[in-house]
Amino acid sequence: MKMFPVYWIFYYCVKKTSYATVKARGEALYHSKFLQYIGIWLLLGTSVGWTHADHWNTSPHSQQEHPYLYKLSPLMRRKRFEEITRELKFTSSDCFVTDSGKGMK
């Protein structure tokens, strides 16, 4: 995890996003699910020729006619993935510091 700022991810980003998802009547977000979420984004970002919806499509298909790498529904529901994406928090207004050293509200 050296390429990621671990403290910021787990003690700020996951915490604030979890609070927002619960506030929006969703489930709390835990570290392991957030890591799955990041992994899914890495997979989606490197998949060529497939839409995001294709990865959650549950209809049967032929691997010979249309090779397909991953079905994501066993890992995370599409609705949950979209909920995390919608509520993802990176910063808050109290994180910014002005030139005077005081936080902005």
VENUR-V769233 format. One record per residue. RES is the residue in three letters. PSI is psi in radians with two decimals (* if undefined). BURIAL is + if it has 9 or more other ideal C-beta (glycine too) atoms within 8 Angstrom, else -. D_FIRST is the distance of its C-alpha to the first C-alpha in Angstrom with 1 decimal. Layout:
BEGIN
res:psi:burial:d_first
RES:PSI:BURIAL:D_FIRST
RES:PSI:BURIAL:D_FIRST
END
This chain:
BEGIN
res:psi:burial:d_first
MET:0.30:-:0.0
LYS:-0.41:-:3.8
MET:-0.20:-:5.5
PHE:2.52:-:5.6
PRO:1.56:-:7.9
VAL:-0.82:-:6.9
TYR:-0.86:-:10.6
TRP:-0.75:-:12.1
ILE:-0.93:+:10.6
PHE:-0.57:+:11.6
TYR:-0.11:-:14.5
TYR:-1.12:+:16.0
CYS:-0.90:+:15.2
VAL:-0.74:+:15.2
LYS:-0.86:+:18.1
LYS:-0.67:+:20.2
THR:-0.70:+:19.8
SER:-0.78:+:20.7
TYR:-0.75:-:23.7
ALA:-0.68:+:24.7
THR:-0.68:+:24.6
VAL:-0.73:+:26.6
LYS:-0.56:-:29.0
ALA:0.30:+:29.5
ARG:0.57:-:30.5
GLY:-2.90:-:27.4
GLU:2.72:-:25.1
ALA:2.67:-:22.6
LEU:2.18:+:18.9
TYR:2.82:-:16.6
HIS:-0.79:-:12.9
SER:-0.69:-:13.2
LYS:-0.58:+:15.4
PHE:-0.68:+:13.3
LEU:-0.68:-:10.5
GLN:-0.74:+:13.6
TYR:-0.81:+:14.9
ILE:-0.76:-:12.0
GLY:-0.69:-:12.5
ILE:-0.72:+:16.2
TRP:-0.69:-:16.1
LEU:-0.73:-:14.4
LEU:-0.83:+:17.2
LEU:-0.65:+:19.9
GLY:-0.36:-:19.1
THR:-0.04:-:19.6
SER:2.30:+:22.5
VAL:2.33:-:25.8
GLY:0.05:-:29.2
TRP:2.50:+:28.1
THR:2.92:-:28.1
HIS:-0.69:-:25.7
ALA:-0.57:-:28.6
ASP:-0.59:-:29.0
HIS:-0.37:+:25.8
TRP:0.08:+:27.3
ASN:2.23:-:30.8
THR:-0.01:-:32.3
SER:2.58:-:35.5
PRO:2.61:-:36.2
HIS:2.84:-:35.9
SER:2.13:-:36.7
GLN:-0.50:-:33.9
GLN:-0.73:-:36.6
GLU:-0.70:-:37.7
HIS:1.47:-:34.3
PRO:2.37:-:31.3
TYR:2.32:+:28.5
LEU:-0.96:-:25.0
TYR:2.44:-:23.6
LYS:2.12:+:25.2
LEU:-0.22:+:22.8
SER:-0.59:+:25.3
PRO:-0.44:-:24.4
LEU:-0.78:-:20.8
MET:2.36:+:21.7
ARG:2.56:-:25.0
ARG:-0.69:+:25.5
LYS:-0.71:-:27.0
ARG:-0.75:+:23.9
PHE:-0.80:+:21.7
GLU:-0.59:-:24.2
GLU:-0.79:+:24.4
ILE:-0.75:+:20.7
THR:-0.77:-:21.1
ARG:-0.66:-:24.3
GLU:0.07:+:23.1
LEU:2.22:-:19.7
LYS:2.21:+:19.8
PHE:-0.61:-:18.0
THR:3.00:-:20.6
SER:2.86:-:23.9
SER:-0.48:-:27.0
ASP:0.00:-:26.7
CYS:-0.35:-:23.5
PHE:2.48:-:25.6
VAL:2.33:-:27.6
THR:3.07:-:30.9
ASP:-0.49:-:32.4
SER:-0.12:-:34.3
GLY:-0.04:-:31.2
LYS:2.52:-:31.9
GLY:2.56:+:29.7
MET:2.53:-:31.1
LYS:*:-:32.3
END
